[in-house]
Amino acid sequence: MDTNFDKLLDFPCQQTFKIMGIAHERLPQDVITCLQVHAPGDYVPKVKPSSKGTYHSISLSITVTSKAHMETLYVELAKLELVKVVL
């Protein structure tokens, strides 16, 4: 992944990630477990269901330390089975 995050942001910084995935009780915990590996911290996800209840949107503020760190978070979160999109 080759992004321009280093040109757009001053690291370290807080970045809000929005993760959308299948509406399943395991989704928030899977996201938190992944984050604990790559960006340990105390996370309180905000979970919003879609209008039909098929998907959930999870918002989290994460401290990212570098361009590589941010790219890793996007890649690793996107690999999760229940996740469909990471913004």
Secondary structure, DSSP 8 states (H G I E B T S, - for coil): ----HHHH--SSEEEEEEEEEE--TTHHHHHHHHHHHHS-S----EEEE-TTSSEEEEEEEEEE-SHHHHHHHHHHHHTSTTEEEE-
